[in-house]
């Protein structure tokens, strides 16, 4: 190999590496900077989690429960919402029928008065016979009698019959009872004790209202002087 070839080889060889643009101190500073940056990210993440936990705790204190309890409360309240099949106040199943127990007229009122055997009649609107008390007549008669008389104390009364609407009340000294007979039906009821005061008045529907004041043994008929007035006041309502 001659001198010319050697010179060509040397000229084709790569040049020397350039001098570094940074020092060891630069590397150390960058490493510290990256470490601090990672530490700050970790600290920020932990702080965010802590804020979320504290926020849920404060919500539970203010609302008096946890989100789970609110969900449970909603679930428990759900049956109260009216659905297509739920019973409404106007549904027929909620309305008392004739012969059924009514909140205004319980099926078994206090055992007093009656037909002499201690029985009282069931309260029902428009009821006839001696087994049931007519609720409308009981309310009307209770409004006429002095004192604190309520429809729940009503009994069929001494003027009842199988075709008449009737209601009566035990009062001091005996019993006051009324019966409404339909138009064209004769007034037939059991005989009354001596001293009974009776009044008969035509009703607005063409029937007859009979009102009796039946005395207890050895007593005068209660409200004897007001029997006619009671009957005249009641008859136009029926």
Backbone bond lengths (Angstrom), bond angles and torsions (degrees), N, CA, C in turn:
res aa  C-N    CA-C-N  psi(-1)  N-CA   C-N-CA  omega(-1)  CA-C   N-CA-C  phi
1 X - - - 1.459 - - 1.529 107.89 -
2 X 1.287 114.36 126.05 1.458 117.36 -176.97 1.514 110.57 -88.97
3 X 1.266 115.70 -178.95 1.471 122.54 -175.79 1.527 110.99 -67.34
4 X 1.330 116.29 -34.02 1.467 119.62 -179.38 1.518 110.78 -65.58
5 X 1.302 118.09 -40.85 1.469 121.43 179.52 1.511 111.61 -66.96
6 X 1.353 116.16 -38.33 1.467 119.22 178.16 1.524 111.24 -63.21
7 X 1.348 113.95 -40.45 1.470 117.37 179.91 1.527 110.75 -64.45
8 X 1.332 117.55 -35.56 1.476 121.57 178.90 1.520 111.00 -66.88
9 X 1.342 115.11 -40.40 1.468 118.05 179.75 1.527 111.25 -64.18
10 X 1.353 114.59 -43.89 1.464 117.71 -179.48 1.534 112.11 -64.90
11 X 1.313 117.26 -34.71 1.466 119.47 -179.36 1.532 111.71 -72.28
12 X 1.332 116.68 -28.81 1.472 120.89 178.80 1.520 112.83 -79.49
13 X 1.302 121.10 -14.20 1.470 123.93 -178.94 1.535 109.51 -68.80
14 X 1.356 118.25 146.15 1.502 122.13 179.48 1.495 109.92 -63.20
15 X 1.359 114.19 147.61 1.468 117.59 178.50 1.509 111.62 -71.13
16 X 1.296 116.44 170.49 1.473 120.86 178.29 1.534 110.59 -66.49
17 X 1.354 115.96 148.62 1.487 122.17 178.58 1.510 110.16 -62.19
18 X 1.359 116.58 141.87 1.468 119.53 179.10 1.519 111.08 -67.40
19 X 1.261 116.15 160.27 1.473 121.25 178.69 1.522 109.69 -70.83
20 X 1.324 119.72 141.10 1.503 122.80 -179.93 1.517 109.53 -62.40
21 X 1.379 114.54 145.66 1.474 121.07 179.22 1.519 112.02 -93.70
22 X 1.346 117.95 -1.17 1.477 120.36 179.25 1.517 107.89 -135.96
23 X 1.339 112.76 164.39 1.456 119.31 -179.02 1.516 109.58 -116.59
24 X 1.309 115.93 177.64 1.466 121.52 178.32 1.535 110.31 -62.50
25 X 1.318 116.93 -34.63 1.472 119.40 179.34 1.524 111.05 -64.37
26 X 1.367 115.12 -35.45 1.469 117.43 177.44 1.519 111.71 -63.69
27 X 1.332 116.81 -40.27 1.473 121.06 179.01 1.515 110.51 -63.06
28 X 1.320 117.94 -43.49 1.471 122.08 -179.24 1.524 110.52 -63.52
29 X 1.353 116.75 -42.82 1.460 119.78 -179.24 1.537 111.17 -65.07
30 X 1.332 118.20 -41.40 1.465 120.81 179.05 1.517 112.15 -65.05
31 X 1.344 116.05 -37.92 1.463 119.96 177.55 1.519 111.20 -62.63
32 X 1.351 115.16 -43.19 1.471 118.39 178.28 1.528 111.66 -64.40
33 X 1.356 115.33 -36.79 1.459 118.99 -179.88 1.536 111.35 -64.98
34 X 1.333 116.86 -42.90 1.466 120.25 179.16 1.537 111.55 -65.52
35 X 1.341 115.26 -39.30 1.469 119.21 178.36 1.529 110.85 -62.61
36 X 1.324 117.00 -43.98 1.470 120.45 179.41 1.518 111.14 -64.36
37 X 1.351 116.63 -37.40 1.452 119.72 179.62 1.527 111.53 -64.87
38 X 1.352 117.80 -41.63 1.464 120.77 177.73 1.525 110.81 -64.85
39 X 1.341 115.96 -39.55 1.466 119.78 179.98 1.539 110.48 -63.29
40 X 1.334 116.54 -39.67 1.467 119.79 179.04 1.532 111.80 -65.58
41 X 1.347 116.98 -38.16 1.462 119.59 178.04 1.532 111.51 -63.62
42 X 1.346 115.51 -43.00 1.467 119.61 179.34 1.527 110.44 -62.68
43 X 1.329 116.47 -42.83 1.468 120.59 -179.64 1.527 111.02 -63.60
44 X 1.342 116.67 -41.06 1.464 119.97 179.65 1.536 111.58 -64.86
45 X 1.352 117.62 -39.10 1.459 120.71 178.51 1.521 112.14 -64.25
46 X 1.359 115.52 -43.96 1.469 119.61 179.18 1.525 110.11 -63.10
47 X 1.319 118.08 -39.67 1.468 121.33 179.77 1.520 111.35 -64.49
48 X 1.335 116.55 -39.42 1.471 119.28 179.22 1.525 111.31 -63.91
49 X 1.349 116.79 -43.48 1.466 120.35 177.81 1.524 110.66 -61.15
50 X 1.342 116.68 -42.33 1.462 120.20 179.51 1.516 111.49 -62.74
51 X 1.330 117.78 -39.21 1.472 120.55 178.67 1.526 111.24 -64.17
52 X 1.335 117.19 -40.10 1.463 120.15 178.46 1.518 111.03 -62.23
53 X 1.349 116.39 -45.37 1.469 120.90 -179.70 1.518 110.39 -61.93
54 X 1.348 116.23 -45.72 1.469 119.87 179.89 1.522 110.62 -63.48
55 X 1.338 118.03 -37.89 1.463 121.09 179.25 1.515 112.15 -62.87
56 X 1.340 118.09 -44.16 1.464 120.75 177.78 1.525 111.27 -64.33
57 X 1.338 116.53 -37.81 1.469 119.24 178.31 1.511 111.85 -64.10
58 X 1.332 117.01 -42.37 1.468 120.31 179.08 1.518 110.53 -65.97
59 X 1.338 118.20 -37.90 1.474 120.84 178.04 1.520 111.09 -63.12
60 X 1.327 116.92 -39.69 1.461 119.78 178.52 1.513 112.49 -64.93
61 X 1.348 117.22 -36.98 1.468 119.92 179.77 1.514 110.86 -68.09
62 X 1.361 116.91 -42.69 1.466 120.34 -177.33 1.520 111.51 -69.43
63 X 1.333 117.21 -43.05 1.459 120.29 -175.35 1.511 112.85 -85.07
64 X 1.326 118.12 -8.21 1.459 120.34 178.81 1.508 113.80 78.69
65 X 1.300 117.77 14.27 1.454 119.87 179.63 1.502 109.89 -172.47
66 X 1.308 117.11 -175.02 1.452 123.16 178.27 1.508 109.09 -105.62
67 X 1.348 117.61 164.08 1.463 118.52 176.88 1.514 112.71 -53.36
68 X 1.324 117.53 -32.62 1.452 119.97 178.22 1.510 111.82 -65.51
69 X 1.364 115.68 -39.11 1.455 118.44 179.58 1.515 111.01 -67.58
70 X 1.362 116.58 -34.35 1.457 118.89 177.56 1.522 110.22 -65.12
71 X 1.326 116.32 -41.24 1.458 119.53 178.03 1.510 111.03 -62.46
72 X 1.348 116.28 -41.58 1.458 119.64 178.62 1.508 111.10 -64.46
73 X 1.347 116.59 -38.61 1.467 119.49 179.01 1.522 110.74 -63.37
74 X 1.348 116.07 -40.87 1.459 118.89 178.05 1.526 110.80 -63.50
75 X 1.353 116.11 -41.34 1.461 119.41 179.88 1.513 110.94 -63.31
76 X 1.359 115.43 -40.66 1.462 118.64 -179.68 1.508 111.52 -69.01
77 X 1.344 117.07 -30.65 1.469 120.02 -178.25 1.516 112.05 -82.40
78 X 1.319 117.55 -12.84 1.448 119.83 -174.92 1.516 113.64 -59.69
79 X 1.384 120.71 -40.37 1.464 118.53 -178.71 1.506 113.18 -62.57
80 X 1.377 119.01 -20.47 1.461 120.33 -177.80 1.512 111.72 -73.31
81 X 1.369 117.47 -16.54 1.445 119.52 -179.06 1.515 109.21 -75.79
82 X 1.320 115.21 136.71 1.453 120.14 -177.25 1.510 110.00 -71.79
83 X 1.300 116.64 130.44 1.452 121.99 176.53 1.501 110.52 -114.35
84 X 1.312 116.44 179.54 1.460 119.10 -178.09 1.510 112.65 -60.07
85 X 1.360 117.95 -32.05 1.451 119.32 -176.90 1.501 114.41 -101.09
86 X 1.347 117.82 2.22 1.459 119.22 -177.55 1.503 110.31 -78.44
87 X 1.350 115.35 151.77 1.454 121.15 -177.83 1.504 110.35 -78.69
88 X 1.329 116.62 131.91 1.443 122.98 177.37 1.514 108.08 -106.28
89 X 1.371 116.86 160.83 1.464 118.87 -179.65 1.516 112.96 -56.58
90 X 1.331 117.78 -29.14 1.458 119.26 -177.76 1.507 114.19 -88.52
91 X 1.369 118.63 -1.39 1.450 121.05 -177.93 1.516 110.27 -64.83
92 X 1.308 115.69 147.88 1.455 119.57 179.55 1.509 112.79 -61.66
93 X 1.375 117.59 -29.76 1.459 119.93 -178.42 1.508 112.38 -67.67
94 X 1.341 117.63 -18.36 1.449 121.17 -177.69 1.522 112.05 -95.41
95 X 1.343 118.19 -7.06 1.441 120.44 -176.31 1.516 110.26 -92.87
96 X 1.334 118.10 130.35 1.469 119.62 177.56 1.516 110.61 -66.07
97 X 1.310 117.32 133.40 1.443 123.16 177.54 1.523 110.06 -99.22
98 X 1.314 114.12 163.49 1.463 118.42 178.78 1.523 108.85 -61.09
99 X 1.329 115.48 131.27 1.457 120.69 -178.66 1.503 113.52 92.01
100 X 1.369 117.54 -15.67 1.454 120.85 177.64 1.511 109.53 -93.91
101 X 1.329 115.58 162.50 1.447 119.98 179.77 1.510 110.62 -69.61
102 X 1.314 117.79 133.56 1.458 123.95 -179.85 1.511 108.93 -116.04
103 X 1.372 119.36 144.72 1.459 120.57 179.20 1.521 112.24 -62.21
104 X 1.346 118.38 -27.83 1.450 120.11 179.47 1.525 112.32 -84.99
105 X 1.330 115.24 -29.02 1.449 119.81 -179.14 1.512 109.35 -130.60
106 X 1.336 119.05 88.40 1.460 120.87 -179.20 1.511 111.44 -60.49
107 X 1.352 114.64 152.17 1.452 119.36 -174.43 1.511 112.44 -66.60
108 X 1.324 119.56 -24.83 1.449 121.87 -177.96 1.518 110.06 -129.70
109 X 1.340 118.40 87.41 1.456 120.90 177.85 1.512 110.77 -71.40
110 X 1.360 119.02 173.25 1.453 121.80 -177.94 1.514 111.79 -54.05
111 X 1.308 117.02 141.51 1.456 122.92 -177.95 1.520 110.06 -78.96
112 X 1.319 115.97 92.53 1.449 120.54 175.84 1.518 108.07 -151.75
113 X 1.301 118.62 151.17 1.456 122.20 -178.30 1.501 110.40 67.20
114 X 1.339 117.52 -140.35 1.454 122.69 175.95 1.503 111.44 95.60
115 X 1.330 115.47 -154.81 1.454 121.85 -174.93 1.515 112.63 -93.95
116 X 1.317 118.72 17.77 1.443 121.12 177.56 1.504 113.22 98.26
117 X 1.363 118.18 -8.92 1.459 120.00 179.19 1.513 111.56 -109.91
118 X 1.335 117.05 15.02 1.454 120.51 176.92 1.510 113.95 82.17
119 X 1.359 118.47 3.40 1.457 121.10 -177.19 1.517 110.04 -92.24
120 X 1.292 114.42 148.52 1.455 120.28 172.92 1.512 107.96 -119.09
121 X 1.328 116.75 156.36 1.458 120.19 -178.17 1.508 111.90 -89.29
122 X 1.337 115.30 158.00 1.461 120.28 173.79 1.519 109.21 -72.75
123 X 1.340 115.40 144.98 1.453 121.08 178.73 1.522 109.37 -89.10
124 X 1.329 116.95 127.86 1.462 120.71 178.47 1.518 108.81 -156.26
125 X 1.327 114.96 141.93 1.462 119.91 -179.84 1.519 110.20 -68.74
126 X 1.347 117.14 130.90 1.456 121.81 177.05 1.513 113.78 68.95
127 X 1.341 118.39 22.69 1.461 121.10 -177.19 1.527 110.56 -83.53
128 X 1.322 116.44 145.79 1.456 122.27 176.80 1.518 109.28 -119.08
129 X 1.333 115.53 160.70 1.446 120.53 177.53 1.513 112.44 101.01
130 X 1.323 116.10 176.15 1.459 121.97 -177.83 1.528 112.91 -98.14
131 X 1.332 117.13 5.49 1.454 120.14 177.97 1.522 111.96 -97.51
132 X 1.331 116.53 -15.27 1.455 120.70 -177.91 1.523 109.96 -130.58
133 X 1.330 114.30 146.08 1.460 121.33 174.78 1.523 108.40 -96.95
134 X 1.322 116.84 131.38 1.459 119.45 177.31 1.523 108.73 -75.32
135 X 1.344 116.14 119.41 1.456 120.72 -175.31 1.519 113.32 -63.01
136 X 1.337 117.88 -41.23 1.463 121.26 -178.57 1.527 110.72 -64.30
137 X 1.333 116.55 -43.83 1.455 120.51 179.38 1.524 111.13 -67.90
138 X 1.335 117.07 -37.13 1.465 120.89 179.21 1.528 110.82 -62.55
139 X 1.343 116.75 -43.32 1.468 120.22 179.56 1.525 110.61 -64.81
140 X 1.353 116.12 -43.37 1.462 119.69 -179.01 1.522 111.39 -64.31
141 X 1.324 117.49 -44.43 1.466 120.51 -179.03 1.522 111.28 -68.56
142 X 1.325 117.27 -37.24 1.464 120.08 177.66 1.520 111.07 -62.17
143 X 1.344 117.20 -32.67 1.457 120.44 178.75 1.517 112.97 -71.54
144 X 1.323 117.77 -21.59 1.463 120.99 179.96 1.529 112.19 -86.88
145 X 1.313 116.98 -32.14 1.466 119.96 -174.10 1.528 110.81 -76.28
146 X 1.322 117.14 141.47 1.468 120.16 175.99 1.529 110.50 -67.69
147 X 1.313 115.60 161.60 1.462 120.52 178.22 1.512 112.41 85.93
148 X 1.322 113.86 -173.89 1.467 120.86 -176.79 1.526 109.00 -97.34
149 X 1.318 115.67 82.74 1.457 122.04 179.71 1.524 107.79 -107.73
150 X 1.316 116.82 132.37 1.459 121.95 179.37 1.519 110.31 -120.18
151 X 1.318 116.09 156.10 1.462 121.30 -177.13 1.518 112.48 -62.64
152 X 1.331 117.73 -24.88 1.470 119.56 -179.51 1.516 112.29 -69.85
153 X 1.337 118.29 -12.68 1.469 121.75 178.31 1.523 112.05 -91.88
154 X 1.321 117.82 1.25 1.464 121.41 -172.54 1.523 112.14 -71.39
155 X 1.332 114.75 148.36 1.467 124.10 173.10 1.524 107.14 -127.55
156 X 1.347 120.27 163.76 1.464 120.09 -179.37 1.523 113.07 -56.81
157 X 1.333 119.21 -35.84 1.457 120.54 175.78 1.526 113.02 90.91
158 X 1.333 114.48 163.93 1.461 120.13 -174.95 1.505 114.62 -74.18
159 X 1.341 119.64 -12.68 1.461 121.03 -178.19 1.516 112.59 -99.32
160 X 1.304 118.33 12.18 1.467 120.69 -175.81 1.521 111.18 -74.56
161 X 1.344 114.55 158.89 1.458 121.54 172.52 1.518 107.58 -152.77
162 X 1.316 117.00 177.34 1.465 120.26 -176.11 1.526 112.63 -70.99
163 X 1.350 117.87 -17.17 1.465 120.35 -176.31 1.523 112.37 -112.58
164 X 1.324 118.52 -2.80 1.460 121.33 -173.62 1.524 111.25 -107.64
165 X 1.313 114.50 149.16 1.468 120.84 169.49 1.523 107.13 -84.38
166 X 1.331 117.07 131.73 1.453 118.54 -173.28 1.519 111.36 -141.36
167 X 1.338 114.13 157.96 1.458 122.11 175.55 1.520 107.66 -163.35
168 X 1.314 115.89 141.44 1.458 120.51 179.15 1.511 110.45 -145.27
169 X 1.338 115.76 164.78 1.460 121.01 -179.03 1.527 109.78 -137.54
170 X 1.315 117.68 129.89 1.467 119.71 168.84 1.535 108.70 -66.59
171 X 1.302 117.11 130.01 1.463 122.93 179.48 1.523 107.66 -131.14
172 X 1.331 116.89 165.39 1.470 118.82 177.24 1.528 111.32 -56.56
173 X 1.329 115.90 122.94 1.464 120.85 179.44 1.503 114.45 92.37
174 X 1.340 120.08 1.15 1.456 119.82 178.08 1.516 112.68 153.85
175 X 1.349 114.99 -136.51 1.460 121.05 -176.08 1.523 109.76 -146.67
176 X 1.331 116.11 142.63 1.466 122.16 172.48 1.524 107.06 -117.24
177 X 1.343 116.64 127.50 1.459 120.46 -176.99 1.516 110.17 -138.46
178 X 1.336 114.63 153.04 1.467 121.16 178.60 1.512 108.82 -132.64
179 X 1.324 115.93 151.18 1.460 122.41 175.88 1.517 108.44 -141.44
180 X 1.336 116.15 140.23 1.459 122.22 178.21 1.523 108.16 -112.47
181 X 1.359 116.69 117.56 1.457 122.46 179.79 1.525 109.39 -99.36
182 X 1.329 118.04 134.96 1.467 120.33 179.17 1.531 111.62 -62.98
183 X 1.305 114.88 163.46 1.473 120.75 179.71 1.530 110.62 -59.79
184 X 1.322 116.25 132.03 1.456 122.07 177.67 1.517 114.92 84.53
185 X 1.346 118.73 -2.17 1.459 122.05 179.91 1.524 108.67 -100.79
186 X 1.335 118.17 125.68 1.467 119.94 -179.47 1.528 111.59 -69.41
187 X 1.335 115.39 151.32 1.467 120.24 179.81 1.528 108.91 -83.84
188 X 1.313 115.53 103.08 1.462 121.63 179.93 1.528 108.97 -124.99
189 X 1.329 116.53 120.70 1.461 121.21 177.41 1.517 107.59 -151.76
190 X 1.295 116.55 168.72 1.459 121.00 -173.78 1.524 110.77 -63.10
191 X 1.316 115.04 153.85 1.455 120.10 -179.34 1.518 110.56 -64.80
192 X 1.331 115.51 148.20 1.456 122.17 -175.53 1.534 110.44 -105.09
193 X 1.330 115.77 155.56 1.470 118.66 179.33 1.526 111.76 -63.29
194 X 1.321 115.17 162.92 1.461 120.11 176.58 1.522 109.73 -61.00
195 X 1.328 116.53 141.92 1.456 121.69 -179.71 1.509 113.94 91.78
196 X 1.348 118.00 -2.88 1.466 120.55 178.64 1.524 110.31 -68.06
197 X 1.319 116.39 136.53 1.464 122.38 177.10 1.529 107.60 -105.00
198 X 1.354 117.00 128.67 1.465 122.03 -175.66 1.521 110.91 -123.74
199 X 1.339 116.85 140.43 1.463 122.35 175.05 1.515 108.44 -131.45
200 X 1.358 116.10 139.96 1.465 122.26 178.30 1.526 108.47 -126.24
201 X 1.360 116.35 128.71 1.463 122.04 -178.42 1.525 108.23 -139.03
202 X 1.353 116.71 138.31 1.468 121.13 178.00 1.526 110.10 -68.74
203 X 1.318 116.18 140.75 1.463 121.21 -179.55 1.525 110.65 -91.88
204 X 1.313 117.17 169.45 1.466 122.04 -179.92 1.520 111.64 -65.41
205 X 1.348 117.91 -26.61 1.462 121.40 -178.88 1.519 112.72 -88.23
206 X 1.337 118.07 2.39 1.464 121.07 178.91 1.516 113.44 95.63
207 X 1.310 118.47 -0.68 1.451 120.94 176.96 1.526 111.15 -88.47
208 X 1.323 114.70 -157.54 1.463 120.64 -178.46 1.519 108.98 -134.05
209 X 1.329 115.84 135.28 1.466 121.26 172.78 1.531 107.81 -104.25
210 X 1.307 115.03 126.17 1.468 121.46 177.76 1.516 108.08 -110.78
211 X 1.333 116.98 129.31 1.455 121.26 178.50 1.518 108.13 -125.34
212 X 1.333 116.24 129.37 1.466 121.03 -178.38 1.524 109.52 -124.27
213 X 1.334 114.71 145.21 1.459 122.26 171.95 1.509 106.59 -117.61
214 X 1.339 115.40 108.50 1.460 121.44 -173.33 1.521 108.86 -102.49
215 X 1.344 118.56 121.10 1.466 120.09 -178.26 1.522 111.99 -80.92
216 X 1.307 115.66 153.70 1.460 120.62 169.34 1.527 108.51 -74.22
217 X 1.318 115.93 165.90 1.468 119.97 -178.29 1.530 110.32 -58.84
218 X 1.347 115.82 126.40 1.456 121.27 177.60 1.509 114.86 78.28
219 X 1.356 118.02 7.12 1.470 121.01 -178.97 1.513 109.53 -117.58
220 X 1.326 115.81 164.61 1.465 121.48 175.18 1.526 108.96 -85.49
221 X 1.320 115.36 155.05 1.468 120.40 179.90 1.525 109.80 -59.60
222 X 1.325 118.09 128.39 1.469 119.95 -179.40 1.529 111.78 -67.27
223 X 1.321 116.01 138.52 1.466 123.49 179.06 1.532 111.53 53.92
224 X 1.319 116.36 36.87 1.469 120.45 -175.46 1.523 111.55 -56.77
225 X 1.309 117.33 -39.35 1.456 119.90 -177.64 1.522 113.75 -76.17
226 X 1.332 118.56 -6.71 1.465 121.13 -177.24 1.529 112.58 -113.60
227 X 1.323 116.67 2.26 1.460 119.85 -176.01 1.526 111.03 -60.82
228 X 1.334 117.30 -46.39 1.469 119.57 179.80 1.528 111.41 -60.78
229 X 1.328 116.72 -42.61 1.461 119.50 -179.49 1.514 110.78 -63.98
230 X 1.353 117.63 -42.59 1.463 120.75 177.35 1.527 110.12 -56.42
231 X 1.330 116.73 -45.49 1.472 120.75 -177.36 1.521 111.12 -65.84
232 X 1.324 118.10 -42.81 1.474 121.04 -179.55 1.540 110.61 -65.49
233 X 1.323 117.50 -34.36 1.456 119.55 179.22 1.529 111.47 -72.67
234 X 1.325 117.66 -33.28 1.460 120.81 -176.38 1.537 113.61 -82.41
235 X 1.320 117.79 -36.28 1.459 121.23 -171.27 1.527 113.72 -57.65
236 X 1.344 121.42 -42.14 1.480 119.23 -178.58 1.536 114.13 -64.11
237 X 1.314 117.50 -12.46 1.477 119.92 -178.48 1.528 112.04 -85.81
238 X 1.352 117.70 -6.63 1.470 120.33 -173.23 1.521 110.83 -129.97
